[in-house]
């Protein structure tokens, strides 16, 4: 158990480092009273929404705690509840500091990029350290207490539940506000983004935090937790060796140390903002690779042997295991590079959308859809190559280790993502507070890169979600086989035959669910945005002096509209995720449920990539035009690009990212209820 104790110690180190970063960020000056007033409005809106969201989620959490404790066992119920609390805490703490870092970054921008950039990144790193610290802490403590990975699956489910609601609710909030603000402000009134005359501008800035900070934090928290648990489950079932079970924890602890060190590499010196941020990620990856080698050789000097369900008896050396870990890190690098290519203004895909905007909104949208579809090919081929390579060297357990290695660097990746809303808010505060043009140039430069980092981390989150779900799916198959063996039946992994009508039915239903889920999320954004548009139009019409800057808009009214809309609309998609695997499992049986899981993984991975990358490309195509290309701001091309960006907003920030927790929630529920379903049908 030395590994588990070391993992607990390192997770506490991550939380202590997060506390150090909080103190470091808050020592910076928050600027003028006007800047502080704007920042307070964003803080109050963000925290009010998150508090109301968590109260709503608490009702679901308590009901599920009772059901899991009664139907499964008390350990699963307790671990579920703690997982939900830890996930909520990671998002809450991270967003709390993000909405305080934004105004400090805006003020630091007065002194240039060199001061503002590291500050923004360290503000984002608070979320990153909380995510991995609380994730590893929860998994390690419950394994130390229960000594059985199956009893801690509930911890991952608790994180998944919070992630699902945070992604759906936060996504609806942020994009309803963004769409409403853009359609009336930019398109109809012709005023700039973040203009204080726009009644939806505060809601828009609040949304950046609840969607991209709290939402992504909860998303990767649960991916991190369920991936670790999935790898531990396979080590428990296939290898039956405590070192194989604890090895994923060791990888996670090593990468936390690497991520902490990586934070100190983010120092602006070479004139490239993105290059500066990537230095931290690269340093974390290299240090992780070195530590992975040391850990693997020390734990498995003689390798390990086990019976793989497909390949049969395998002898896996330490070098083989280390290679699978490197595969995971390699997938991370590839996903980042590919996503940047499809979403950055520097490359052809985004520029092609900008060029298409010259001939109007229709060609902009057609080209954007094509870019989104094309962007699925390379990521899927990378994931496929990673699965085949890791399986070749270490079997099914190797695939799980590759997934864990990919997720182990979550701390630095979440730091990159949370940097985005901080710099976005900083730009908004600079605009609304009428800071000098030189300051706004700095915040605009930081924000432009933040837009790309948000897109890049979404690609990472989607790819990691796919691998995490595959690890859980493998654990589900093994659990069904285990229960069948206890009942005197033989159900192997080969029983999931696509020619079986039950499996085929499950595949089709599973493939359908991400599309239905995405439709519900998109509709929710559209309905809520409609109410925002009507309210902004009303205020422009009925409050004299807004456009002249002589009267203040009613910001609180728009904040209230999107808050209510998000909370009202998030429950139905969440129920679809929770109830669909239970309905299929208890009505059609374990084989159909297995089909449902793999169908949802395949269609969910492709749909999420299409939406996230396509939406990111639309967004940056608009920014590419705003930088002076194809006529610049106010041109017909710009107006067409704003329409495309508006369509892409719920793609990339609501429906697409929410598919990540969807497929993991479904797989986690399947693992938890597998014994009950198997006993009914076998």
Secondary structure, 3 states (H helix, E strand, C coil): CHHHHHHHHHHHHHHHHHHHHHHHHHCCCCCCHHHHHHHHHHHHHHHHHHHHHHHHHHHHHHHHHHHHHHHCCHHHHHHHHHHHHHHHHHHHHHHHHHHHHHHHHHHHHHHCHHHHHHHHHHHHHHHHHHHHHHHHHHHHHHHHHHCCHHHHHHHHHHHHHHHHHHHHHHHHHHHHHHHHHHHHHHHHHCCCCCCCCCCCHHHHHHHHHHHHCHHHHHHHHHHHHHHHHHHHHHHHHHHCCHHHHHHHHHHHHHHHHHHHHHHCCCCCCCCCHHHHHHHHHHHHHHHHHHHHHHHHHHHCCCCEEEEECCCEEEEECHHHHHHHHHHHHHHHHHHHHHHHHHHCCCCHHHHHHHHHHHHCHHHHHHHHHHHHHHHHHHHHHHHHHHHHHHHHHHHHHHHHHHHHHHHHCHHHHHHHHHHHHHHHHHHHHHHHCCCCHHHHHHHHHHHHHHHHHHHHHHHHHHHHHHHHHHHHHHHHHHHHHHHHHHCCCCCCHHHCCCCCHHHHHHHHHHHHHHHHHHHHHHHHHHHHHHHHHHHHHHHHHHCCCCCCCCCCCCHHHHHHHHHHHHHHHHHHHHHHHHHHHHHHHHHHCHHHHHHHHHHHHHHHHHHHHHHHHHHHHHHHHHHHHHCCHHHCCCCHHHHHHHHHHHHHHHHHHHHHHHHHHHHHHHHHHHHHHHHHHHHHHC
